[in-house]
Amino acid sequence: MPRPRRPRRRSRRLLKIFLFCILCAAFFHWSNRSLQTERFTFSSPRLPAGFDGCVIVQLSDLHGAEFGEGNEDLIRRVREIRPDYIFLTGDLQDQYRQTPRSYAVSLGRAMAEIAPCYFVTGNHEWALRDVKALKRELEEAGVTVLSNEYTTLSRKGSVILLAGIDDPNGFADQKPPEELAEELRGAEPDAFWLLLAHRNNCFQREYSLLGADLVISGHGHGGLIRLPFTDGLISVERSLFPSYTAGFYQVNGSDLFVSRGLGNSGRTFRLFNRPEIVVLTLERSPS
C-alpha cells in the first residue's frame, strides 16, 4: 500500500504558497503605491522660441491617493523636477471615497508654491457637488482654475495660450468647448495653444476638432491593467481594450497626450501600471 506523505513535504508546499502570496501582495502594492516619473517631449514648429525647453508637470486622477504623509513624497518629487508649470487635470477627489475638499486644496497649495499651477475639473469633482467651493478655495490657495476659459503664459519673451474646460458633468448651461475655441481663435488666430480637458475619451469626436496644438487629458487611468502590445486592458467604463489611455495620439490632425494618472477610483486597482508623474517638455522643431 502507498506510504503516507511526509509532513515535511506538506510544510514546504505551504511555505512556498505563503511566499508566493507575499510576493504577489508586494507586487500589487508596488503597482499601486510606487511613484513613477515618466518623461515625454512634444515637438512642434509652431512653438514660440521662448518656450523651447519648457518643462510641464502633469498630475491627474489622484482620487484622494496619499504618497507619503500629506503627499510629501509626491510633493518632493515634483519639487525636484523644477517645472516651469504644473497642470492638474481633474479627479483630485473621488466620489466613492468622499474625498474632502481639504485634500485637493492642500495639494493645490503645495503645487502652487513650486510653480504656476493650473486646474481643470474631472467628473468626480462634479459628482461630489461642491465644485464652486472647491474652485474658490483652490484659487485662494494660489491655483489658477480654468473654467471654460483661457489665459496667457509667458516665458523668455514669448507667449502661448492655455485653455481649460470643465468636465462634461458640469453645469448644463456651461460654455461649450467649441465656443471657447472660437473665442480663442478670434482673439489670437495664430497663437500656439494648449487645452486642458480631463476626458481622454472625448478627444476623437470632439476635442480633436477644436484646433488646439496639444490637448492634455487624464481620466483613462492607463487602461487600469496594462499588458504588452495593448493600449490598456479595461477602461474606467469597464469596456475592454480602450484607446487613448496613455501617451501621445493623433487624430484629425490634432495631438493628444494622456496621463495614466496616480490613483484609483472606488474598488479599482492597477496592474503593470504604476502611478505616474508626467514630465512633459515642449520642444521647438524645425519648420
C-alpha positions in Angstrom: 0.0 0.0 0.0 1.3 3.6 -0.7 3.1 5.3 2.1 1.5 8.5 3.6 3.0 11.8 2.5 5.6 13.2 4.9 4.5 16.2 6.9 7.8 18.0 5.9 6.8 18.0 2.2 3.4 19.5 3.1 5.1 22.2 5.2 7.4 23.1 2.3 4.5 23.3 0.0 2.6 25.6 2.4 5.7 27.7 2.8 6.0 28.1 -1.0 2.4 29.1 -1.3 2.8 31.6 1.6 5.9 33.1 0.0 4.2 33.4 -3.4 1.3 35.2 -1.7 3.7 37.6 0.0 5.4 38.3 -3.4 2.1 38.9 -5.1 1.0 41.3 -2.3 4.3 43.2 -2.5 4.0 43.5 -6.3 0.4 44.6 -6.1 1.4 47.3 -3.5 4.3 48.4 -5.7 2.0 48.6 -8.7 -0.5 50.9 -6.9 1.7 52.9 -4.5 5.1 53.3 -6.1 5.5 56.6 -7.9 6.9 56.5 -11.4 8.3 59.7 -13.1 7.8 59.4 -16.9 9.4 62.0 -19.3 7.9 62.9 -22.7 8.7 65.5 -25.3 6.2 67.3 -27.5 7.8 68.9 -30.6 6.1 71.5 -32.9 7.4 74.0 -35.4 4.7 76.4 -34.2 6.1 76.5 -30.6 7.4 80.0 -29.9 11.2 80.1 -29.3 10.9 81.2 -25.7 9.0 78.0 -24.8 11.7 75.7 -26.3 12.7 73.5 -23.3 9.7 74.5 -21.2 9.0 71.8 -18.6 5.5 70.9 -17.5 4.5 68.5 -14.8 1.0 67.0 -15.2 -0.7 65.3 -12.2 -4.0 63.6 -12.9 -6.6 61.4 -11.3 -5.3 61.2 -7.8 -8.7 60.2 -6.4 -7.6 61.1 -2.9 -4.4 58.9 -3.0 -1.7 59.6 -0.5 2.0 59.2 -1.4 3.7 59.7 1.9 2.1 61.6 4.8 0.3 64.6 3.4 1.5 63.6 0.0 5.1 64.6 1.0 6.7 62.0 -1.4 4.7 63.3 -4.3 5.4 67.0 -3.5 9.1 66.3 -3.1 9.3 64.5 -6.4 7.6 67.4 -8.2 9.8 70.0 -6.5 13.0 68.1 -7.6 11.8 68.3 -11.2 11.7 72.1 -11.0 9.0 72.6 -13.6 8.0 75.8 -15.3 4.3 75.0 -14.9 2.1 72.4 -13.2 -1.2 71.1 -14.7 -3.8 69.4 -12.6 -6.1 67.7 -15.0 -9.0 66.6 -12.7 -10.3 64.0 -10.3 -8.2 65.1 -7.4 -11.2 63.9 -5.4 -13.2 60.7 -5.5 -16.9 60.4 -5.1 -16.8 56.9 -3.7 -14.3 57.8 -1.0 -15.9 61.2 -0.4 -12.5 62.9 -0.6 -12.7 66.1 1.3 -12.0 69.5 -0.4 -9.2 70.0 2.1 -7.2 67.2 0.3 -7.4 68.9 -3.1 -6.8 72.3 -1.7 -3.8 71.2 0.3 -2.2 69.5 -2.7 -3.0 72.5 -4.9 -1.4 74.9 -2.4 1.8 72.8 -2.3 2.0 72.7 -6.1 1.4 76.4 -6.5 4.3 77.0 -4.2 6.6 75.1 -6.6 5.4 76.7 -9.9 2.4 78.4 -11.5 -0.3 75.8 -11.2 -3.5 75.3 -13.3 -6.5 73.1 -12.6 -9.5 71.8 -14.6 -12.3 69.7 -13.1 -12.8 66.0 -13.7 -16.0 64.0 -13.5 -15.5 63.2 -9.8 -15.3 66.8 -8.7 -18.8 67.3 -10.1 -20.1 64.1 -8.6 -19.3 65.5 -5.1 -21.4 68.6 -5.8 -19.1 71.1 -4.0 -17.4 72.4 -7.2 -18.0 76.1 -6.5 -16.4 75.9 -3.1 -13.5 73.8 -4.4 -12.7 76.2 -7.2 -12.9 79.2 -4.8 -10.6 77.5 -2.2 -8.1 76.4 -4.9 -7.9 80.0 -6.2 -7.3 81.2 -2.7 -4.5 78.7 -2.4 -2.8 80.1 -5.4 -4.0 77.7 -8.1 -5.5 79.1 -11.4 -8.7 77.4 -12.1 -9.7 77.3 -15.8 -13.4 77.0 -16.2 -14.1 77.1 -20.0 -11.7 80.0 -20.4 -8.1 80.7 -21.5 -5.1 82.6 -20.2 -1.7 83.7 -21.3 1.6 82.0 -20.4 4.8 84.0 -20.9 8.4 82.6 -21.0 11.6 84.2 -22.2 9.8 86.9 -24.2 7.3 84.5 -25.9 3.6 83.9 -25.3 1.3 80.9 -25.7 -2.3 80.4 -24.6 -3.6 77.8 -22.1 -7.2 76.9 -22.2 -9.1 74.7 -19.8 -12.6 73.3 -19.9 -14.9 71.9 -17.2 -15.8 68.3 -17.3 -19.0 67.4 -19.3 -20.6 66.5 -15.9 -20.6 70.3 -15.2 -23.5 72.7 -15.3 -25.9 72.1 -18.2 -25.6 75.7 -19.4 -21.8 75.9 -19.3 -19.9 77.3 -22.2 -19.3 74.5 -24.8 -15.7 73.8 -25.9 -16.5 74.8 -29.4 -17.5 78.3 -28.3 -14.3 78.7 -26.2 -12.2 77.6 -29.2 -14.0 80.1 -31.4 -13.3 82.9 -28.9 -9.7 82.0 -28.6 -9.1 81.9 -32.4 -11.0 85.2 -32.8 -8.7 86.9 -30.3 -5.4 85.2 -31.2 -5.8 83.5 -34.6 -2.2 82.4 -34.9 -1.4 81.6 -31.3 0.1 78.3 -30.2 -2.3 76.9 -27.6 -2.7 74.0 -25.2 -6.0 72.7 -24.0 -6.5 71.0 -20.6 -9.5 68.7 -20.8 -10.0 65.8 -18.3 -11.8 63.3 -20.5 -9.5 61.4 -22.9 -12.5 59.6 -24.5 -13.9 62.8 -25.8 -10.8 63.5 -27.9 -11.7 61.8 -31.2 -15.2 63.0 -31.6 -14.9 66.5 -30.0 -11.6 67.9 -28.7 -9.6 66.9 -31.7 -11.8 69.3 -33.8 -11.1 72.4 -31.7 -7.7 73.3 -33.3 -5.5 73.1 -30.2 -1.8 72.4 -30.8 -1.9 69.8 -28.0 -4.8 68.5 -25.8 -3.7 67.3 -22.4 -6.0 64.8 -20.6 -6.3 62.1 -18.0 -9.4 60.0 -17.0 -8.2 56.8 -18.7 -6.1 55.5 -15.8 -3.8 53.9 -18.3 -6.4 51.2 -19.0 -6.1 50.1 -15.4 -4.3 46.9 -16.4 -1.6 47.2 -19.0 -0.3 44.2 -20.8 2.4 44.0 -23.6 1.2 45.2 -27.0 -2.1 46.7 -25.7 -3.3 50.2 -25.1 -4.7 49.2 -21.7 -7.0 46.3 -21.0 -10.0 47.8 -19.2 -11.4 51.3 -19.4 -12.8 53.2 -16.5 -16.2 52.5 -18.0 -15.4 48.7 -17.8 -15.1 48.2 -21.6 -12.3 46.0 -23.0 -9.2 47.3 -24.9 -9.9 51.0 -24.7 -7.8 53.5 -26.7 -6.3 56.9 -25.8 -5.2 55.6 -22.3 -1.5 56.7 -22.1 1.0 58.8 -24.0 0.6 60.5 -27.4 -2.1 60.1 -30.0 -3.0 62.0 -33.2 -6.5 62.2 -34.8 -7.9 64.7 -37.2 -4.5 66.4 -37.4 -4.7 67.2 -33.6 -2.4 65.8 -30.9 -3.4 64.4 -27.6 -1.4 63.5 -24.5 -3.0 61.3 -21.8 -1.6 60.7 -18.4 -2.0 57.3 -16.8 -2.8 59.1 -13.6 -1.9 58.5 -10.0 -4.8 57.0 -8.1 -7.7 54.6 -8.2 -11.4 55.1 -8.0 -13.6 53.0 -5.7 -12.5 49.4 -5.8 -10.4 49.6 -9.0 -6.7 48.7 -8.9 -3.7 49.0 -11.2 -1.6 46.2 -12.6 1.7 46.8 -14.6 0.6 50.4 -14.4 2.3 52.3 -11.7 1.1 55.8 -10.5 2.6 58.3 -13.0 4.1 61.8 -12.6 4.2 63.2 -16.1 7.1 65.4 -17.1 6.3 67.0 -20.5 9.0 69.1 -22.2 8.0 71.4 -25.1 10.4 71.5 -28.0 10.5 73.8 -31.0 11.2 71.7 -34.0 12.4 72.9 -37.5 9.6 74.1 -39.8 
